[in-house]
């Protein structure tokens, strides 16, 4: 007897054996038991979740020789023939290969005849979204007014491509992706029935690799059994899948948290030498970081679907909540952009280096140390906010910046300091000149939102390190925390002394650089209009040809 693959051998024979899809099963069972079976069903969902299996079980329930029931006997000739795919009144059509209107026309013509053997003719059209427009139009009339002895089961992985006229004539059921524990539970039963030795960790690894598809899980299990010579061991399954084990992933996260660059690259080199799937590393790290975040939020939380919680606890003590959020975001973005990298290893290494460059506790000059580095949460938050806005990472940790940190910067000759010293601690500083702020702003190399913030504020007073600005309420949204910090850093860098910046939103009309610029533009435009109107040539054209000047064409000379 030839070998039968597990996916076919262990295909469910009744609704009770189907894993998951409880809502769909309940609807079909109630319909069968209450004699309320619709003439057309649409089953949607990703590959391997049970669409064709449910269609076959429905065909058995309708044509079982013991009567219509949600529990077919599974022993009569009709049930056996349907299981074997040779029942004459059940027609399975692959719409991916038979897309034309002629194929559908043959189906429609045959549908008019009564069943040869069973009670109903059951048409199972797989990947129905592949039908052509004309084919759908040909099917529409039959779906609208079907013969009483015909039932349609349409299956698709892309319901959005099905015309709404077809959708409106079907009962639609959305089949969900299976959870890893659902797949693992079914695989355990199968392995026990097949008397195959297995390790739980190996089963869990296959269940996760199946990615929600039971058929993929059974195919991988077939492959793993052959790879392991009749048994299932975790290390062999990991080698077969090329997947990266938990130990390597946790070691990478720990190296990032410790700032151990050499160790980090050594782990990547080891994974590359073992021909592991480098594209899965960042997603695996993201999954662990997600669990770390869960423990920070709820220390007693445990998801029974996943193991290694003791190791996650150890990582959570090393990786702070804010660190985990940043690392997770970089991992997700790195995985998304991995296809743009020259090769997977380069993309992986750059994502890991980005985590280290932006990790909280890293000094501006690129110094490394333990996570946190004794800095406050506010400082860490500021660094993270800057890291997400600034590209590329090397800008913040350039060697030139590091070399220049200890060199005193000359204070520019700008009278932005108080006109007279503050009377005492806590008292308001002397008023500062708006012109001084406009002059100082011209020296600052600002871009984007920070520049817009600086252009729309008016310097109110300076008292020692404290610089107080006013901002119009209408543009107060420019004063985001990130923009304020960056402007404060730019002032500190330009003046060579620490500056602390505060904003007060007011409803008054302020003399901001933006307002001054707008006023200058208005004056220039007025002068340009006056010059045009007084121009002798223009006057002559107006008088002789009744010409007019288009206002939008007047522009001041630069």
C-alpha positions in Angstrom: 0.0 0.0 0.0 1.4 3.4 -1.0 2.1 6.0 1.7 -0.7 8.5 2.4 0.5 11.9 3.6 -0.8 13.0 7.0 -2.8 15.9 5.6 -5.0 13.5 3.7 -4.9 10.6 6.1 -6.0 12.8 9.1 -8.5 15.1 7.3 -11.5 15.5 9.6 -14.5 13.3 8.7 -17.2 15.2 10.7 -17.8 18.6 12.3 -16.6 17.4 15.7 -13.1 16.6 14.4 -12.6 20.0 12.8 -10.2 22.1 14.9 -11.4 25.6 15.7 -13.9 27.5 13.6 -16.6 27.1 16.3 -18.9 29.8 15.0 -18.9 28.3 11.4 -19.5 24.8 12.7 -22.4 25.9 14.9 -24.1 27.7 12.1 -23.8 24.7 9.7 -24.9 22.2 12.4 -27.9 24.2 13.4 -28.9 24.7 9.7 -28.7 20.9 9.0 -30.5 19.9 12.2 -33.3 22.4 11.6 -33.7 21.8 7.9 -32.6 25.3 7.1 -29.8 24.8 4.7 -29.0 27.7 2.3 -28.4 27.0 -1.3 -25.1 28.8 -1.5 -22.2 29.2 1.0 -19.1 31.3 0.8 -16.2 30.1 2.9 -13.3 32.6 3.2 -10.0 32.4 4.9 -6.3 31.8 4.4 -4.9 28.5 3.2 -5.2 25.3 5.2 -7.9 26.5 7.7 -10.6 24.0 6.7 -12.6 25.5 3.8 -12.6 22.4 1.6 -12.9 20.1 4.5 -16.0 21.8 5.8 -17.5 21.7 2.3 -16.9 17.9 2.1 -18.4 17.3 5.5 -21.5 19.4 4.4 -21.8 17.3 1.3 -21.7 14.1 3.4 -24.3 15.5 5.8 -26.6 16.3 2.9 -26.2 12.9 1.1 -25.6 10.4 3.9 -27.7 7.3 3.3 -29.0 7.5 6.9 -30.6 10.9 6.2 -29.8 14.6 6.3 -28.0 15.2 9.6 -25.1 17.2 11.1 -23.6 13.8 12.1 -23.1 11.7 9.0 -22.5 8.0 9.7 -19.2 7.9 7.9 -19.8 4.2 7.0 -22.3 4.2 4.2 -21.3 4.1 0.5 -22.0 7.8 0.0 -19.9 8.9 3.0 -17.0 6.7 1.9 -17.1 7.9 -1.7 -17.2 11.6 -0.6 -14.2 11.0 1.7 -12.3 9.4 -1.2 -13.4 12.2 -3.6 -15.2 10.0 -6.1 -18.9 10.7 -5.2 -20.6 11.4 -8.6 -22.9 14.1 -7.2 -20.1 16.1 -5.6 -18.1 18.1 -8.1 -14.9 19.9 -6.9 -13.9 22.6 -9.4 -10.6 24.5 -9.3 -11.5 28.0 -10.4 -7.8 28.8 -10.7 -7.5 26.5 -13.7 -11.1 26.7 -15.0 -11.7 30.4 -15.2 -13.6 30.8 -18.4 -17.3 31.2 -19.1 -17.4 27.9 -21.1 -16.4 25.9 -17.9 -19.2 27.6 -15.9 -21.7 27.1 -18.7 -21.0 23.3 -18.6 -21.6 23.5 -14.8 -24.9 25.3 -15.2 -26.1 22.9 -17.9 -25.4 19.9 -15.7 -26.9 21.5 -12.7 -30.4 21.2 -14.2 -30.3 17.4 -14.0 -31.3 15.6 -10.9 -28.6 13.9 -8.8 -27.5 10.5 -10.0 -27.0 8.9 -6.6 -27.5 11.3 -3.7 -30.2 13.8 -2.6 -28.3 16.9 -3.7 -25.7 17.9 -6.2 -23.0 19.7 -4.3 -20.7 22.0 -6.3 -17.5 23.0 -4.5 -15.7 25.8 -6.4 -12.3 26.4 -4.9 -10.5 29.8 -5.3 -13.7 31.2 -6.8 -12.3 34.7 -6.9 -10.2 33.5 -9.9 -13.2 33.3 -12.2 -13.5 35.8 -15.0 -16.2 38.5 -15.1 -18.1 36.6 -17.7 -17.9 33.4 -15.7 -19.3 35.2 -12.7 -22.1 36.6 -14.8 -22.9 33.1 -16.0 -23.0 31.8 -12.5 -25.1 34.6 -11.1 -28.4 33.5 -12.6 -28.1 30.0 -11.2 -27.1 31.3 -7.8 -30.1 33.6 -7.8 -32.6 30.8 -8.8 -30.9 27.5 -8.2 -32.7 24.1 -8.8 -33.9 22.6 -5.5 -31.5 19.7 -5.7 -28.3 21.9 -6.0 -26.1 23.3 -3.3 -23.1 25.6 -3.9 -20.0 25.9 -1.7 -17.7 28.6 -2.8 -14.2 28.8 -1.2 -11.7 31.7 -1.5 -8.7 33.2 0.0 -9.5 36.7 -1.4 -13.2 37.6 -1.0 -12.6 41.2 -2.0 -12.2 40.1 -5.6 -15.7 38.5 -5.7 -18.4 40.7 -7.2 -20.9 42.0 -4.8 -23.8 40.5 -6.8 -22.3 37.0 -6.0 -21.6 37.9 -2.3 -25.2 39.0 -1.8 -26.6 35.6 -2.8 -24.4 33.5 -0.5 -24.1 32.9 3.3 -20.7 34.1 4.1 -18.5 32.5 6.8 -15.0 33.8 7.6 -12.7 31.1 8.8 -10.1 32.2 11.2 -6.4 31.4 11.3 -5.7 28.6 13.8 -3.9 29.4 17.0 -0.6 27.6 17.7 -2.0 25.7 20.6 -4.9 24.5 18.5 -2.5 23.1 15.9 -0.1 21.7 18.5 -3.0 19.9 20.3 -4.1 18.2 17.0 -0.5 17.3 16.2 -0.1 15.7 19.6 -3.2 13.5 19.1 -1.9 12.5 15.6 1.6 11.6 16.9 0.1 9.5 19.7 -2.1 7.7 17.3 0.8 7.1 14.9 3.0 5.9 17.8 5.8 8.5 17.0 8.1 9.7 19.7 8.1 13.5 20.0 9.3 16.4 22.2 6.7 19.0 23.1 9.1 21.8 22.2 9.4 20.3 18.7 5.6 20.2 18.3 5.3 23.8 19.5 8.0 24.9 17.0 6.1 23.2 14.1 2.8 24.7 15.2 4.3 28.2 15.2 5.9 27.7 11.8 2.5 26.6 10.4 1.4 30.2 10.7 -2.2 29.5 11.4 -2.6 26.8 8.7 -3.4 23.2 9.8 -2.5 21.8 6.4 0.9 23.6 6.6 1.4 22.1 10.0 0.7 18.6 8.9 3.0 19.0 5.9 5.8 20.3 8.1 5.2 17.4 10.5 5.5 14.9 7.6 8.8 16.6 6.7 10.1 16.6 10.3 9.3 12.9 10.8 11.2 12.1 7.7 14.1 14.4 8.7 14.3 12.9 12.2 14.1 9.3 11.0 10.8 8.5 12.6 11.0 10.7 15.7 10.5 14.4 16.5 13.3 16.3 18.3 13.4 20.0 18.9 17.0 20.5 17.7 16.4 18.6 14.5 13.2 20.4 13.8 15.0 23.8 14.3 17.7 22.7 11.9 15.1 21.6 9.4 13.1 24.8 9.6 16.3 27.0 9.7 14.6 28.8 12.6 16.4 30.7 15.3 16.0 29.2 18.8 15.0 31.1 21.9 18.5 31.1 23.4 20.0 33.0 20.5 17.1 35.5 20.4 17.4 36.2 24.1 21.2 36.5 23.9 20.8 39.1 21.2 18.4 41.2 23.3 20.7 40.9 26.3 23.7 42.0 24.2 21.8 45.0 23.0 20.8 45.9 26.6 24.4 45.5 27.8 25.8 47.5 24.9 28.0 44.5 24.0 28.6 45.2 20.3 31.3 42.5 19.8 29.1 39.8 21.4 26.2 41.0 19.3 28.0 40.6 16.0 29.5 37.2 17.1 25.9 35.8 17.6 24.9 37.0 14.2 28.0 35.4 12.6 27.1 32.1 14.4 23.6 32.2 13.1 24.8 33.0 9.6 27.3 30.1 9.7 24.5 27.7 10.7 22.4 28.9 7.8 19.6 30.0 10.1 16.7 32.0 8.8 18.0 35.5 9.5 14.8 37.1 8.2 13.0 35.6 11.2 15.4 37.0 13.8 13.9 40.5 14.1 10.3 39.1 14.3 11.4 36.6 16.9 13.0 39.4 18.9 9.9 41.4 18.6 7.8 38.5 20.0 10.1 38.3 23.0 10.1 42.0 23.5 6.3 42.0 23.4 6.3 39.4 26.2 8.7 41.6 28.2 6.4 44.5 27.8 3.5 42.3 29.1 5.5 41.5 32.2 6.3 45.1 32.9 2.6 45.9 32.6 1.3 42.9 34.6 4.1 41.1 36.4 1.9 38.1 37.2 0.7 37.6 33.7 1.4 34.2 32.1 0.1 33.0 28.7 -0.2 29.3 28.7 0.3 29.1 25.0 3.9 30.1 25.4 6.8 28.7 27.4 10.1 30.0 28.7 8.5 32.6 31.0 11.3 32.2 33.5 13.8 33.4 30.9 11.5 36.2 29.9 11.4 37.3 33.6 15.2 37.5 33.7 15.2 39.6 30.5 12.5 41.9 31.9 14.8 42.7 34.8 17.6 43.7 32.4 15.5 45.5 29.7 13.3 48.3 31.1 9.8 49.0 29.9 10.8 52.0 27.9 13.8 50.1 26.4 11.5 47.3 25.3 9.1 49.6 23.5 12.0 51.2 21.6 13.7 47.9 20.7 10.3 46.5 19.6 9.6 49.4 17.3 13.1 49.1 15.7 12.7 45.4 15.3 9.3 45.7 13.5 10.5 48.4 11.2 13.7 46.5 10.5 11.8 43.4 9.6 9.6 45.4 7.3 12.6 47.0 5.5 14.7 43.9 5.4 13.9 43.3 1.7 15.4 46.6 0.9 18.8 45.7 2.4 21.7 44.4 0.3 21.3 41.0 2.0 19.5 39.7 5.1 22.6 39.7 7.3 23.3 43.4 6.5 19.7 44.4 7.3 19.8 42.4 10.5 23.1 43.9 11.7 22.0 47.4 10.9 18.8 47.0 12.9 20.6 45.7 15.9 23.2 48.5 15.6 20.3 51.0 15.5 19.0 49.5 18.7 22.3 50.1 20.4 22.7 53.6 18.9 19.4 54.8 20.1 19.1 52.7 23.3 18.3 54.8 26.4 21.4 55.5 28.5 23.7 56.0 25.5 25.7 59.2 25.6 25.5 61.7 22.7 29.1 60.9 21.9 28.4 57.2 21.4 29.6 56.0 24.8 28.2 52.7 25.9 27.2 51.3 29.3 24.5 49.5 31.1 21.0 50.3 30.2 19.8 53.4 32.0 23.3 54.5 32.8 22.0 56.3 35.9 20.0 58.7 33.8 16.6 59.8 34.7 13.4 58.5 33.0 12.9 62.0 31.6 16.3 62.0 29.9 15.8 58.6 28.5 12.4 59.7 27.1 14.0 62.7 25.5 16.7 60.6 23.8 14.1 58.2 22.5 12.0 61.0 21.1 15.0 62.5 19.3 16.0 59.0 18.0 12.6 58.5 16.3 12.7 61.9 14.6 16.4 62.1 13.5 17.9 60.2 10.6 20.4 58.6 10.2 21.7 57.3 13.5 25.4 58.2 12.8 24.6 61.9 13.0 24.0 61.9 16.8 27.2 59.9 17.6 29.7 61.2 15.1 33.4 61.2 16.0 33.5 64.9 15.3 30.9 65.6 17.9 32.7 63.5 20.4 36.0 65.3 19.8 34.4 68.7 20.1 32.4 68.1 23.3 35.2 69.2 25.6 36.1 72.3 23.5 34.4 75.5 24.7 32.3 77.2 22.1 32.5 81.0 21.7 29.5 82.9 22.8 28.1 84.9 19.9 28.0 88.6 20.2 24.2 88.8 20.6 22.5 90.8 23.3 20.1 88.0 24.0 21.2 88.1 27.7 19.2 90.2 30.1 19.5 94.0 29.9 20.2 93.9 33.6 20.8 91.1 36.0 17.8 89.5 37.8 17.0 91.1 41.1 17.0 87.8 42.9 16.2 84.1 42.7 12.6 83.5 41.5 12.1 87.0 40.2 11.4 87.6 36.5 14.4 88.4 34.3 14.8 91.6 32.4 12.9 92.0 29.1 14.8 90.9 26.1 14.8 92.5 22.7 12.8 90.7 19.9 15.3 91.9 17.4 18.0 90.0 19.3 16.0 86.8 19.1 15.6 87.3 15.3 19.3 87.8 15.0 20.1 84.8 17.1 17.6 82.6 15.2 19.5 83.3 11.9 22.6 81.6 13.5 20.7 78.4 14.5 20.8 75.5 12.1 17.2 74.5 12.5 14.9 72.4 10.2 11.4 71.1 10.0 9.1 71.4 13.1 11.8 72.9 15.3 12.4 75.7 12.8 8.7 76.5 12.6 8.5 76.6 16.4 11.5 79.0 16.6 9.9 81.3 13.9 6.6 81.6 15.7 7.7 82.5 19.2 8.7 85.8 20.8 11.4 86.1 23.4 9.9 87.5 26.6 12.7 87.5 29.1 16.0 85.8 30.1 16.9 85.1 33.7 20.2 83.2 34.0 19.7 79.9 32.2 15.9 80.4 32.0 14.6 81.7 28.6 10.9 82.5 28.6 9.1 82.7 25.2 5.6 83.5 24.2 3.8 81.7 21.5 0.4 82.5 19.8 -2.4 80.1 20.9 -3.3 79.5 17.3 0.1 77.8 16.7 0.7 76.4 20.2 0.8 72.9 18.7 4.2 73.7 17.3 5.5 73.6 20.9 5.6 69.8 21.2 7.9 68.3 23.8 10.3 67.0 21.2 10.6 70.3 19.3 11.1 72.3 22.6 13.9 69.9 23.6 15.6 70.2 20.2 15.4 74.0 20.3 16.7 74.1 23.8 19.7 71.8 22.7 20.4 74.1 19.7 20.5 77.2 21.9 22.7 75.5 24.4 25.1 74.4 21.7 25.2 77.9 20.0 25.7 79.9 23.3 28.1 77.4 24.9 26.0 77.4 28.1 23.0 75.5 29.3 19.6 77.0 28.4 16.3 76.0 29.9 13.4 77.0 27.7 9.7 77.6 28.6 6.7 78.5 26.5 3.6 80.5 27.4 0.6 80.5 25.0 -1.1 83.9 24.6 -3.8 85.3 22.5 -1.9 88.6 21.8 -0.4 89.6 18.5 3.3 88.9 18.9 6.4 90.2 17.1 7.7 86.8 16.1 10.2 86.1 13.3 7.4 84.6 11.2 5.3 87.8 11.8 8.2 90.0 10.8 8.8 87.9 7.7 5.2 88.1 6.7 5.2 91.9 7.3 8.3 92.3 5.2 6.6 90.3 2.4 3.6 92.5 2.5 5.7 95.7 2.3 7.6 94.3 -0.6 4.4 93.3 -2.4 2.9 96.8 -1.8 6.1 98.4 -3.2 5.9 96.1 -6.2 2.2 97.0 -6.9 3.0 100.7 -6.5 6.0 100.4 -8.9 3.8 98.6 -11.5 1.0 101.2 -11.2 3.4 104.1 -11.6 5.4 102.6 -14.4 5.0 104.8 -17.5 4.7 101.9 -19.9 1.9 100.3 -17.9 0.1 103.6 -17.7 0.4 104.0 -21.5 -1.0 100.5 -22.1 -3.9 101.2 -19.8 -4.8 104.4 -21.5 -4.4 103.3 -25.1 -5.6 99.7 -25.0 -7.7 99.7 -21.9 -5.3 97.0 -20.4 -5.5 95.7 -16.9 -2.8 94.3 -14.6 -3.4 90.8 -13.3 -2.8 91.1 -9.5 -1.5 87.5 -9.2 1.2 88.3 -11.8 2.8 91.0 -9.7 5.8 89.7 -7.7 8.4 91.7 -5.8 12.0 91.6 -7.1 14.2 89.4 -5.0 
